[in-house]
Amino acid sequence: MSQLAGLIGATILAFAVACAPVNSESTTRAIGVERPLEPAAATAETATVETATVETATVETATVENATVENATVAEVPTSRERRSFTMAFTGDLLLHNRVNASAAANAADDEFREYDYESLLAPIAPLIAEVDWAVCHLEVNLSADNTRLHPYPVFRAPGDLAYDMRRVGYDSCSTASNHVLDHGADGVAETLGVLDDAGLGHTGSARDPEERFDGIWIEPDGVKVAHLSYSYGFNGFSVPSDMPWLANRIDEEQILDDADRARREGAEYVVLSLHWGEQYQHTPNRQQRELGPRLLASPDIDLVIGHHAHTVQPIDRINGEWLVYGLGNLLSASTQAARRDELLVQVTVDETADGTFSTELRAIPLHLDPVTLTVHRSDPQVRPAGIDPRLAAALDAGWTRVTTVLESGSGWSELDLGS
């Protein structure tokens, strides 16, 4: 009888050992618990099993294992998180001709705290900027830190007050690679970026040192790591110094793809590419835009392309579910031709999908610059304020027709949201 009891005891012990985890650390990794289970608890349960009958041991061992896994699952394993989503807005060139600065100065005439007021020129569209998670402007001029040494075309230097007003309107960063970025050389780049820093605006496309060239590309709306890259077709005859290749980004397909690849390797989940390109005053994209744009967008490392420089609105294409915006026109300028006062503001909504990638929807909002006040307005007749000046209403109507006609020529037209 004692032999039978010993056999039963050995069987119980072997069964308990076989059912127990090999070690708490490996079990912890398997179920996602960050720290090992307490050894004292495991010892107590094992002791209970060893003094039980075979039938009880089987039941209790199963109960202990289920309790361990169930408790760990409830307390330690994270539930699936909500899919992330964010919105961005992009607008056209900030091209500060003398008349724009004069208008801003007149707006600030009764303001003892500033010399220039550009904020008033953008007040009608400020709600469209404020409602997105991240808004991006395109700066085509150098800025003065003290509002002095101003210079008009062809080598722009504009009041630094512009940067502070863009921040007040709701912008978060600016792309800076343009044909005017080197108008005042390396000192001009440094002064401009210093003003943007002081105003609280991020920047990408030019840099004061090699580290800043890449460090400046990062933004993070709604916890999504986004890289924003910016390049220009050229610099109006100025050259990037050979010992400062990071000073300003020039369009080079291989370099752009290398930068986008690096951004992905450094954690970018979504990559925006801003390109200063095309033929001035032309609605139709040129050969470089038509050929290079789709090739870049086809890269798995690039999700969205936003274009500038033509000073007129250009079409928007959608290629394999991704958007290529050829040209947004201007934002602030003193252009006299009506078509050069037509503009676009685009809002993009980026949603995380089930497989962890992101899809993008785009809303195109036609704008028009009032030639009298240099104030920017939405041209959509459905959202026009009551009592608007008939002269301005007629200009907005004409602008709406011109812009929608241009957009109809793009492959993205049928999927564009122009809604009010």
CORHUUR-V342872 format. One record per backbone hydrogen bond with DSSP energy under -0.5 kcal/mol. NH is the residue of the N-H (numbers start at 1). CO is the residue of the C=O. If there is no record, write none. Layout:
# CORHUUR-V342872
[[NH/CO] [NH/CO]]
This chain:
# CORHUUR-V342872
[[5/1] [6/2] [7/3] [8/4] [9/5] [10/6] [11/7] [12/8] [13/9] [14/10] [15/11] [16/12] [17/13] [18/14] [19/15] [20/16] [27/23] [28/24] [29/25] [30/26] [31/27] [32/28] [32/29] [33/28] [42/38] [43/39] [44/40] [45/41] [46/42] [47/43] [48/44] [49/45] [50/46] [51/47] [52/49] [57/53] [58/54] [59/55] [60/56] [61/57] [62/58] [63/59] [64/60] [65/61] [66/62] [67/63] [68/64] [69/65] [70/66] [71/67] [72/68] [73/69] [74/70] [75/71] [76/72] [77/72] [77/73] [86/350] [88/348] [89/134] [90/346] [91/136] [93/329] [94/138] [95/93] [95/332] [96/94] [97/95] [100/97] [101/97] [102/98] [103/99] [104/100] [105/101] [106/102] [107/103] [108/104] [109/106] [111/108] [112/110] [114/111] [117/104] [121/118] [122/118] [122/119] [123/119] [123/120] [125/122] [126/122] [126/123] [128/125] [129/125] [129/126] [130/126] [131/127] [132/129] [133/87] [134/87] [136/89] [137/173] [138/92] [139/137] [139/175] [140/94] [140/138] [142/156] [144/158] [147/144] [151/157] [155/152] [156/154] [157/151] [158/142] [160/144] [162/159] [163/160] [164/160] [165/161] [166/162] [167/163] [168/164] [169/165] [170/166] [171/166] [172/135] [173/135] [174/202] [175/137] [176/204] [177/204] [178/176] [181/178] [183/180] [185/182] [188/184] [189/185] [190/186] [191/187] [192/188] [193/189] [194/190] [195/191] [196/192] [197/193] [198/194] [199/195] [200/196] [200/197] [201/196] [202/172] [204/174] [207/247] [213/209] [214/210] [214/211] [215/211] [216/212] [217/214] [218/215] [219/226] [223/220] [224/221] [225/223] [226/219] [226/224] [227/270] [228/217] [229/227] [229/272] [231/274] [232/249] [233/276] [238/235] [244/241] [247/244] [249/205] [250/248] [251/232] [256/252] [257/253] [258/254] [259/255] [260/256] [261/257] [262/258] [263/259] [264/260] [265/261] [266/262] [267/264] [268/263] [269/225] [270/225] [272/227] [273/304] [274/229] [275/306] [276/231] [277/275] [277/308] [281/310] [282/279] [290/286] [291/287] [292/288] [293/288] [293/289] [295/291] [296/292] [297/293] [298/294] [299/295] [299/296] [302/299] [303/271] [304/271] [305/323] [306/273] [307/325] [308/275] [314/327] [315/283] [317/324] [319/322] [320/318] [322/319] [323/303] [324/317] [325/305] [326/315] [326/324] [328/307] [329/312] [330/342] [331/93] [332/93] [340/337] [341/338] [342/339] [343/367] [344/328] [345/365] [346/90] [347/363] [348/88] [349/361] [350/86] [350/348] [351/349] [351/359] [352/84] [353/357] [356/353] [359/351] [361/349] [363/347] [364/362] [364/417] [365/345] [365/363] [366/364] [367/343] [368/377] [369/341] [370/368] [370/375] [374/370] [376/121] [377/368] [379/366] [380/366] [383/380] [384/381] [388/385] [393/389] [394/390] [395/391] [396/392] [397/393] [398/394] [399/395] [400/396] [401/397] [402/398] [403/399] [404/400] [405/401] [406/402] [407/403] [408/404] [409/406] [410/407] [412/316] [413/410] [415/412] [416/412] [416/413] [417/362] [418/416]]
